[in-house]
Amino acid sequence: MLELDRTLEDHLVETHTHIEVARYVASRSDQAEVQPVSD
C-alpha cells in the first residue's frame, strides 16, 4: 500500500509542474489554516 501511494506521488510530481504542485499545496494549506474571524 505504501509503495503504491509513493508511486502515485511520484507520478503526480512528474506529470505536474512544480508551480502547479506548489499552488495545490498552498491552496490546501490555506483552506486548512484559514479560520473565520469576526471582529
Secondary structure, 3 states (H helix, E strand, C coil): CHHHHHHHHHHHHHHCCHHHHHHHHHHHHHHHHCCCCCC
